[in-house]
Amino acid sequence: MQTPSRLPVIARQSMRLLACSLMLGGLLGCGYKGPLYMPPPEDPPATLTTPPGHDAPPGPSTN
């Protein structure tokens, strides 16, 4: 007596093809994320770039 196959050959082949296609697509999609680079540094706040003394109160006068 011959044991019946669980799935026909065409169903097994199509499932194998689908699984291989998904794995291949996943592997190809892993590397396609665009160029990897560090973003440019942000500019420092304006309070750190202005020279001191413009907003300072006048010192004691020497008369």
VMD Tcl script that builds the backbone (N, CA, C; Angstrom):
set m [mol new atoms 189]
animate dup $m
set s [atomselect $m all]
$s set {name element resname resid chain x y z} {
  {N N MET 1 A 0.830 -1.173 0.000}
  {CA C MET 1 A 0.000 0.000 0.000}
  {C C MET 1 A 0.884 1.250 0.000}
  {N N GLN 2 A 0.513 2.228 -0.793}
  {CA C GLN 2 A 1.298 3.444 -0.928}
  {C C GLN 2 A 0.686 4.540 -0.045}
  {N N THR 3 A 1.552 5.247 0.678}
  {CA C THR 3 A 1.045 6.320 1.537}
  {C C THR 3 A 0.741 7.540 0.684}
  {N N PRO 4 A -0.392 8.175 0.899}
  {CA C PRO 4 A -0.739 9.360 0.090}
  {C C PRO 4 A 0.128 10.552 0.491}
  {N N SER 5 A 0.461 11.352 -0.473}
  {CA C SER 5 A 1.251 12.553 -0.224}
  {C C SER 5 A 0.381 13.599 0.462}
  {N N ARG 6 A 0.979 14.343 1.331}
  {CA C ARG 6 A 0.188 15.357 2.042}
  {C C ARG 6 A -0.192 16.505 1.126}
  {N N LEU 7 A 0.734 16.949 0.318}
  {CA C LEU 7 A 0.483 18.025 -0.630}
  {C C LEU 7 A 0.920 17.586 -2.014}
  {N N PRO 8 A 0.190 17.994 -3.023}
  {CA C PRO 8 A 0.643 17.677 -4.385}
  {C C PRO 8 A 1.982 18.353 -4.681}
  {N N VAL 9 A 2.653 17.855 -5.671}
  {CA C VAL 9 A 3.988 18.347 -6.025}
  {C C VAL 9 A 3.938 19.825 -6.396}
  {N N ILE 10 A 2.935 20.233 -7.127}
  {CA C ILE 10 A 2.842 21.630 -7.555}
  {C C ILE 10 A 2.691 22.552 -6.343}
  {N N ALA 11 A 1.926 22.138 -5.348}
  {CA C ALA 11 A 1.738 22.960 -4.150}
  {C C ALA 11 A 3.050 23.083 -3.379}
  {N N ARG 12 A 3.813 21.989 -3.282}
  {CA C ARG 12 A 5.097 22.044 -2.575}
  {C C ARG 12 A 6.080 22.938 -3.306}
  {N N GLN 13 A 6.121 22.829 -4.630}
  {CA C GLN 13 A 7.041 23.656 -5.401}
  {C C GLN 13 A 6.673 25.134 -5.310}
  {N N SER 14 A 5.391 25.430 -5.339}
  {CA C SER 14 A 4.993 26.835 -5.265}
  {C C SER 14 A 5.267 27.398 -3.870}
  {N N MET 15 A 5.093 26.604 -2.827}
  {CA C MET 15 A 5.410 27.071 -1.480}
  {C C MET 15 A 6.914 27.284 -1.328}
  {N N ARG 16 A 7.720 26.412 -1.900}
  {CA C ARG 16 A 9.171 26.565 -1.855}
  {C C ARG 16 A 9.600 27.812 -2.621}
  {N N LEU 17 A 8.996 28.030 -3.785}
  {CA C LEU 17 A 9.309 29.217 -4.576}
  {C C LEU 17 A 8.911 30.496 -3.829}
  {N N LEU 18 A 7.768 30.488 -3.188}
  {CA C LEU 18 A 7.325 31.642 -2.419}
  {C C LEU 18 A 8.273 31.906 -1.249}
  {N N ALA 19 A 8.675 30.871 -0.539}
  {CA C ALA 19 A 9.582 31.043 0.600}
  {C C ALA 19 A 10.936 31.573 0.141}
  {N N CYS 20 A 11.465 31.042 -0.938}
  {CA C CYS 20 A 12.759 31.515 -1.452}
  {C C CYS 20 A 12.654 32.956 -1.946}
  {N N SER 21 A 11.536 33.301 -2.566}
  {CA C SER 21 A 11.351 34.671 -3.039}
  {C C SER 21 A 11.284 35.644 -1.877}
  {N N LEU 22 A 10.593 35.272 -0.804}
  {CA C LEU 22 A 10.513 36.140 0.369}
  {C C LEU 22 A 11.877 36.302 1.028}
  {N N MET 23 A 12.640 35.224 1.129}
  {CA C MET 23 A 13.969 35.327 1.730}
  {C C MET 23 A 14.894 36.179 0.874}
  {N N LEU 24 A 14.854 35.994 -0.417}
  {CA C LEU 24 A 15.700 36.786 -1.311}
  {C C LEU 24 A 15.301 38.264 -1.259}
  {N N GLY 25 A 14.007 38.538 -1.264}
  {CA C GLY 25 A 13.551 39.920 -1.162}
  {C C GLY 25 A 13.948 40.551 0.160}
  {N N GLY 26 A 13.891 39.784 1.239}
  {CA C GLY 26 A 14.306 40.300 2.534}
  {C C GLY 26 A 15.789 40.610 2.584}
  {N N LEU 27 A 16.592 39.740 1.999}
  {CA C LEU 27 A 18.036 39.985 1.987}
  {C C LEU 27 A 18.400 41.179 1.114}
  {N N LEU 28 A 17.729 41.324 0.002}
  {CA C LEU 28 A 18.011 42.465 -0.870}
  {C C LEU 28 A 17.524 43.759 -0.237}
  {N N GLY 29 A 16.429 43.701 0.495}
  {CA C GLY 29 A 15.887 44.894 1.129}
  {C C GLY 29 A 16.711 45.352 2.311}
  {N N CYS 30 A 17.501 44.465 2.911}
  {CA C CYS 30 A 18.302 44.848 4.075}
  {C C CYS 30 A 19.354 45.888 3.706}
  {N N GLY 31 A 19.948 45.784 2.558}
  {CA C GLY 31 A 21.011 46.689 2.184}
  {C C GLY 31 A 20.522 47.947 1.499}
  {N N TYR 32 A 19.260 48.017 1.161}
  {CA C TYR 32 A 18.762 49.165 0.408}
  {C C TYR 32 A 18.130 50.169 1.368}
  {N N LYS 33 A 18.965 50.848 2.120}
  {CA C LYS 33 A 18.475 51.839 3.065}
  {C C LYS 33 A 19.054 53.209 2.781}
  {N N GLY 34 A 19.743 53.364 1.716}
  {CA C GLY 34 A 20.318 54.655 1.376}
  {C C GLY 34 A 21.712 54.793 1.948}
  {N N PRO 35 A 22.379 55.871 1.605}
  {CA C PRO 35 A 23.745 56.072 2.094}
  {C C PRO 35 A 23.749 56.352 3.595}
  {N N LEU 36 A 24.739 55.818 4.262}
  {CA C LEU 36 A 24.883 56.033 5.684}
  {C C LEU 36 A 25.913 57.129 5.905}
  {N N TYR 37 A 25.531 58.203 6.567}
  {CA C TYR 37 A 26.439 59.312 6.846}
  {C C TYR 37 A 25.981 59.989 8.122}
  {N N MET 38 A 26.903 60.694 8.737}
  {CA C MET 38 A 26.587 61.456 9.932}
  {C C MET 38 A 25.985 62.789 9.500}
  {N N PRO 39 A 24.969 63.271 10.185}
  {CA C PRO 39 A 24.405 64.575 9.823}
  {C C PRO 39 A 25.400 65.679 10.137}
  {N N PRO 40 A 25.309 66.804 9.451}
  {CA C PRO 40 A 26.244 67.903 9.722}
  {C C PRO 40 A 26.024 68.433 11.135}
  {N N PRO 41 A 27.072 68.923 11.770}
  {CA C PRO 41 A 26.908 69.431 13.140}
  {C C PRO 41 A 26.034 70.678 13.156}
  {N N GLU 42 A 25.308 70.844 14.248}
  {CA C GLU 42 A 24.444 72.008 14.376}
  {C C GLU 42 A 25.287 73.240 14.714}
  {N N ASP 43 A 24.790 74.399 14.323}
  {CA C ASP 43 A 25.476 75.649 14.656}
  {C C ASP 43 A 25.333 75.909 16.150}
  {N N PRO 44 A 26.375 76.483 16.785}
  {CA C PRO 44 A 26.260 76.793 18.219}
  {C C PRO 44 A 25.270 77.939 18.429}
  {N N PRO 45 A 24.695 78.034 19.617}
  {CA C PRO 45 A 23.766 79.142 19.882}
  {C C PRO 45 A 24.453 80.494 19.718}
  {N N ALA 46 A 23.682 81.509 19.396}
  {CA C ALA 46 A 24.232 82.850 19.151}
  {C C ALA 46 A 24.868 83.433 20.402}
  {N N THR 47 A 24.410 83.043 21.594}
  {CA C THR 47 A 24.984 83.592 22.822}
  {C C THR 47 A 26.420 83.138 23.016}
  {N N LEU 48 A 26.797 82.024 22.403}
  {CA C LEU 48 A 28.167 81.549 22.536}
  {C C LEU 48 A 29.091 82.142 21.479}
  {N N THR 49 A 28.529 82.687 20.420}
  {CA C THR 49 A 29.369 83.204 19.343}
  {C C THR 49 A 29.576 84.714 19.414}
  {N N THR 50 A 28.778 85.448 20.200}
  {CA C THR 50 A 28.972 86.897 20.298}
  {C C THR 50 A 30.068 87.188 21.320}
  {N N PRO 51 A 30.923 88.142 21.047}
  {CA C PRO 51 A 32.003 88.448 21.995}
  {C C PRO 51 A 31.443 89.101 23.261}
  {N N PRO 52 A 32.056 88.857 24.387}
  {CA C PRO 52 A 31.565 89.460 25.624}
  {C C PRO 52 A 31.894 90.955 25.664}
  {N N GLY 53 A 31.157 91.693 26.483}
  {CA C GLY 53 A 31.445 93.105 26.669}
  {C C GLY 53 A 30.400 94.013 26.070}
  {N N HIS 54 A 29.634 93.551 25.118}
  {CA C HIS 54 A 28.634 94.416 24.505}
  {C C HIS 54 A 27.451 94.637 25.433}
  {N N ASP 55 A 27.077 93.643 26.178}
  {CA C ASP 55 A 25.939 93.767 27.065}
  {C C ASP 55 A 26.369 93.953 28.521}
  {N N ALA 56 A 27.654 94.032 28.778}
  {CA C ALA 56 A 28.143 94.145 30.160}
  {C C ALA 56 A 27.937 95.586 30.653}
  {N N PRO 57 A 27.574 95.752 31.908}
  {CA C PRO 57 A 27.434 97.107 32.448}
  {C C PRO 57 A 28.801 97.784 32.521}
  {N N PRO 58 A 28.833 99.074 32.431}
  {CA C PRO 58 A 30.121 99.763 32.474}
  {C C PRO 58 A 30.785 99.575 33.839}
  {N N GLY 59 A 32.067 99.490 33.830}
  {CA C GLY 59 A 32.822 99.307 35.059}
  {C C GLY 59 A 32.943 100.591 35.857}
  {N N PRO 60 A 33.620 100.549 36.975}
  {CA C PRO 60 A 33.782 101.773 37.764}
  {C C PRO 60 A 34.604 102.795 36.979}
  {N N SER 61 A 34.184 104.039 37.076}
  {CA C SER 61 A 34.890 105.079 36.335}
  {C C SER 61 A 36.107 105.546 37.133}
  {N N THR 62 A 37.176 105.867 36.426}
  {CA C THR 62 A 38.412 106.348 37.063}
  {C C THR 62 A 38.588 107.814 36.707}
  {N N ASN 63 A 38.106 108.705 37.508}
  {CA C ASN 63 A 38.230 110.147 37.276}
  {C C ASN 63 A 39.377 110.733 37.999}
}
mol reanalyze $m
mol bondsrecalc $m
mol representation Tube
mol addrep $m
